[in-house]
Amino acid sequence: MDYNAKLDEAIGRLHDEGRYRTFIEIERHKGHFPHATWKKPDGSEQPVTVWCGNDYLGMGQHPKVLAAMHEAIDATGSGSGGTRNISGTTVYHKRLEAEIADLHRKEAALVFTSAYIANDATLSTLPKLFPGLIIYSDALNHASMIEGVRRNGGAKRIFRHNDVAHLRELLEADDPNVPKVIAFESIYSMDGDFGPIEEICDLADEFGALTYIDEVHAVGMYGPRGAGVAERDGLMGRLDIINGTLAKAYGVMGGYIAASAKMVDAIRSYAPGFIFTTSIPPAVAAAAAASVAHLKEDQSLRDQHQTQAKILKTRLKGLGMPIIDHGSHIVPVIVGNPVHTKQLSDMLLEQFGIYVQPINFPTVPRGTERLRFTPSPVHGPGEMDGLVKALDDLWSQCELNRAELSA
């Protein structure tokens, strides 16, 4: 067996399809987000504006967050020392979990190394806690949720995206006495559409199912204290397990679940993805706790963020750009071809200093390849003008028919 030849074939297929992913080396500068420096392969440098980061509110460079991280480093050093069960639980981890539980008005919270791991570990563990469990999963759930459902070894049902009628059909077809959980998201990050939270909660009540919601792209940004769309809509108390991240609006890293004390204790005790993983460093936990606490009180950043997203969408619509607008902060511009998407991304970077990575299959379905823009409160009028002008110039340059794409 020529293993190198097989690797060449596998990577070659990605090149042939135009969806080989390239890492662009970017150096961010404290206090100057969204501005950064592109470190080119030839050793030269070019200033760029980042338009595709998930640090939605710029909290990764907030003075309170940095101060908390420095304080924890000075007090405890760099690493956590091990898994939470051995030596990796500190006062900083407990403080962070208390902040998260308070944020979501739940009895307890559990922090993982990422929201991906939190989803995977929790969803794959639930059948151990509830033998015979059936998981009903939205067709467009994140890869981490899909992986957790796939690995749990239990029964699963996939309902069409946001299709409550189809979900009802699936629930009605199953034994009413079997334990059930409905897993879905509040905001689906590629199209920016919202999940029908209230309707799903109604079905869960009717059929005796638990609810599991991923609020990864909503925490920090929606609701009066930033607890997400469920808080905004007054539905948080109807959700049994809430998944969130500390790596997007909160600007640090890590993920979590918030739920009842018994649920959290059971996941903590049974989930291999938690038990056997070194915990996040105390400095990261301290920074995340500071960020969560700050955004509970700072509504102005959320308001500015929504305003910037609306402005960008309005301006791109005015140019006839094929954007998807479901009323969230996500701004996807559909290109529909992986090669063209990569070309646009490269030209935006090289000609205009605008950094936005192409989104291709399998992240999105084939034929819906896109550029996904994430405006923030610190993308000012100059940055906005530069992006809109660049897209206007390049769309014509690439001979993309706006009317056909918009249809």
N, C-alpha and C positions, 0 to 999 in steps of 0.2 A: 504493500500500500504506500503510495506517494502522498503523505499527509500534506506536504507543502503545496502540492498541485491542487489538492482539494480545497485548501485555504484560499489559493489564488482563484479558483473557480467561484467560491462563495463570495469573495470580495468583488470579483469581476462582475458578478450578476448585479450587484448594487451600482457599480459604475455604469453598466449597460442600461439600467433602468433610470439613471439620473438621480438616484437617491442615496448615493454614498455621502455619509455625513462627515463634514470637516470641522475640526475644532479651530476656532479663531482665538488667538491668545490676546486677551484683553487685560489691561491693568487699570483698575479703578483707583480714583484719587479721593481720599477722605475729604469730605466737605464740598466736593464738586460734582456729585452725582446729579444728572446722568452722564456727565462727561468722563471720558476715559481715554486711554492710549492703546492703539492697536500696535502690537509688536509683530511686524511683518516677518515672513520667512527669510527675507534677505537681510535681516538685521536692522532695517530702518524702522522708523516709528511714524505714526499718523494719528492726530487727534480724532476721536469719534464721539458720537452721541449714541448712547445705548437706548434702543427702542423695544427691546424684547425681554427685558429682565422681569422677574417675578417679585422683586423687591418693590412692590407696588407703591409704597408710600415713602420710600427712601429711609426706612427705619434702620437699615443696616449701617447707617452713618450718623444716627441720631446721638447727640452728646450724652443723653441719659443711658442709652444702651451701651455705648463705648465705656462710660465711666463704670458701670456695673461690671462689665467684663474685666476691666483693668483691676478693679478692687478684688474680684474673685481670684484672678491670676496671682496678685500680690499675696493674697491670704492663703491660697491652697496649692498653687502650681498649675501645671498644664493639664494633666490627665485625671480621669476619675478613679483609676486604680483597679478597675475590674467590672464585673457584672453587678447589677444591683443586689443580687443575693449574696455576693461575696464581700466586696469592699467598695462598690460603686454608688452607694447612696449617700448623699451629703445633705446638709441643710439647704443647699441651693436647689437640689432636686425636689425636696419636699416643699420648698417655698414656691417653686414654679408650678408644681401640681396643685397647690392650694389656690394660686392665682387662676389657673385654668378652670378648676372646679367652680370657683366663684364666678368666673366669666360666663360659664354656661348654666349656672344655677343648678349644678348637679352635686351629688354627695361627694364624689371623688373623681380623680383623673389619674391617668397613667401615661408617662412620657416614654417614647421610643426614640430610636436614633433617626427615624424619618417617618413621615406620614405614609410612605409606601410600606414600610415595615409594619406600622400600626395597622393598616388595612389588611395586609397579608396575614399577619400574626393573629389578629382578632377574628377575621372571617374564617380562617382555617381552623381555629380553636373552638368556635361555637358548637359544632356538632359533637365535640367531646363532652360539652356541658349539657347539651340537649339532644340525647340520642334520638335518631330518626328525623332530625331537623331538615326542613326544606328551605333553601335560600332562593328567594325571588329577586333576580338581579336585572337592573336596567341594561338594555343592550349596549348602551354607550358608556357604561361605567369605566372608570380608570383602570389601566392595566393592573395596578396593585390590587384592586378589588376583584378583578377577574381571576388573578392568580390565587388569591385567598380562597375564592369560591371553588376554583378548580382543584386545589390541593386538599380540600377538607375531606374528600372522600364521601361526602353526603350527597343527597339529592339536590338538584338545582333546576330552576325554571328561569328562562330568559324572556322578559317581556319587552315588547317593542318600545323604543325610546319614548319616554313620557306618555305612554299609551295606558291610561288608567283602565279603560275598558278591557284591554287585553290582559292586564294584570288581574282584573276581577275574574275573567274567564279561567285563568290558571288557578287562582285561589279556589274557585268553586269546584274545580275538577279534582281537587285533592281531599284527602281524609280530613274532616274538620277537627279531629282529635290529635293530629300530628303537629308538633311544634313547628313554628314558621318564623322567618325573619325576612323583611323586605329591605333590600340594600339599594340605595340610590344616592344621587348627588344634589346639592342645592344649586350649584352653577357648574355647567359642563364647559370645561376650559377652552375647547377648540372652537365651538360656535358661540359660546357665551350665553346660552339659553338657561332658563331656570327650571328646576324640577318642580312638579306639582305637589308640594309638601303637604298641604292641607288635605287634598284628595287621597293621597297615599296614607296619611294618618287615619283618615276616616275608614279606609279599607282595612287597615291594620286592626282598628278597634272592632270592626264588624267580624273579621275572621280570626281574631285572637292571635295576631302576629306581632312580633317585635319589630321595631323600626331601627334601621342603621343608616345614618346620613353622613356623607362626606361633604364637609364645609371648607375644604382646603382653599378654594379660590374665593371664599367669602369672609373667613374670619379676619378680624381687624378692619374690614372695609364696609360691612353692612351691620345695621342694628345700632341702637343708641349707645351701646358700649363696645361695639365691634365683635359681637358674638356670632354674627353671620346672618344669613337670610332668614333662618328660623326665628331668630330674635326679632328681626325687623318686622316679621309677619305675626309675631305673638304666638308662635307655635313651638317654642323650644321645649316646653314642659311635656309635649306629646311625643318627643323623640327619646328612645331608650338608650341609644349609643350614638354619640357624636364624635366624628373623626375630624381632626384639624391639623394644621401644620404651623410650625414656627419659622419656616424658611421662606415664606412669601411676604405677606403684609407685615409680619413681625420682624423680618430682616435678619434672622439668625439661622438656625437649623434645628431639626428635630421634628417629631410628630407626636400625636397623642390621641387618646380616647377620653371622653368624659361620660360618666354613666353613674348608676347607683353604686354604693360602696360594695355591695355583694358582687355585682357584675365585674367591677374593676378588680376585686380581690380574686375572683375566679380566673380572669384572663391573666393576671399577674402570676398566678400559681400554675397555670396549665400551658401557656403559650411558649413554645420553644423559641420563637423569634424574639421574645422578651427575656426569657430565662438565661439563654446562652449568649447574649450580646453585651459587650462592654457598653456601659452607659455613656451618655454624652458628657463631655468635660464640665466641671463645675462652672467654669467661666462662661460657657455657652448657656448653661441653665440660668445663670445669674442675668446674662444679657437678655435672654428670652423673657424672663420674669419681669424685668424692667420695661421691656417693650409692651408686653401684654398690659401691665399696670398703666402705662402712659396712654395707650390707645383706648382704654376704658373711659378716659376723661377727655380725649382730644377729638371732638367731632369735626373740627375745622379741616383736618387732613382728609377725612372721609368726604366731606363736602367738596373740597378742592379736587380730589381725585375724580369724583363723578362728573364735575364740571369739565375737566380736561378731556375725559373720554367723550362726553357729548359734543364738545367743540370739534374734536378730531373727526368723529363720525359724520358730523354735519358738513364739514369741509370736504371730506372724501366723497360723500354722496353728491355734493355740488359739482364734483368733477366727473361724475358718472362712474366712480369706482365700484366694483362688485363687492361691497362689504356686506357682512351679516350683522344685523343689529337686533338683538333681543332685549335691549334695554340695560344690559350689564356693562361692566367696564372693559370687557374683552372687545378688541377691534380686529377681526379677521378680514383680510383682503384676499378673495379667492382668485387664484391664478389658474388652477386646474391642470397643470402639467408640471412634473417634477423638474424637468430640464429648465423650463422657463422660470420656475420659482427660484432655482439656484442661480440662474443668470441675473435675475432681478436683485437677489440678495447680494451677489458679488458686486454688481454695478453700484448699488446704493452705498456699499462700503468703500469701494475704490474711488468712485467719482465724487461722492458727496459726504463721506465720513459718517454715514448712517449705518449703525449695526443692528440688523434684524436677521435672525436665522430662518431658513426655510423650514416649513413644517410639511413633511411628506409621509407617505405610507410607511409603517403601519400606525403611526400616530393618528392619522386621519385616513378615511377611505380613498382609494385611488380615484383620480378625477376631481378631488377636492383639495389638492395641494394649495398651500396658502402662505402668505406672510401674516404673522400675528403680532400686532402692535399693542404695547401695554403702556399707555400714557400715565404719567404720575403727576403729583402736585408740583414737582420741580421741573417738569418740561414746560418751559416758558414760551411766550409768543415767538421768540426767535427760533427756538428748536422746532416749534410747530410749523412755522412758515417754511423752514428749510426742508422738513419732511414732505409737506404737501407739494412744494415746488418740485422736489426731486421725483416724487411719484408721478406727477403730471408729465414731466419731461420723459421719464423712462418708459411709461406706459405706451406712449406713441413710438418711442425708439424701438421698443420690442415688438411693435406691430400687433399688439393685443387688442382685439375688438371689444371695447367696453360694452357695447349694447348687447352683443351675443353673450358675454359672460354674465351680464346682469339679468338676462332673461331667465 
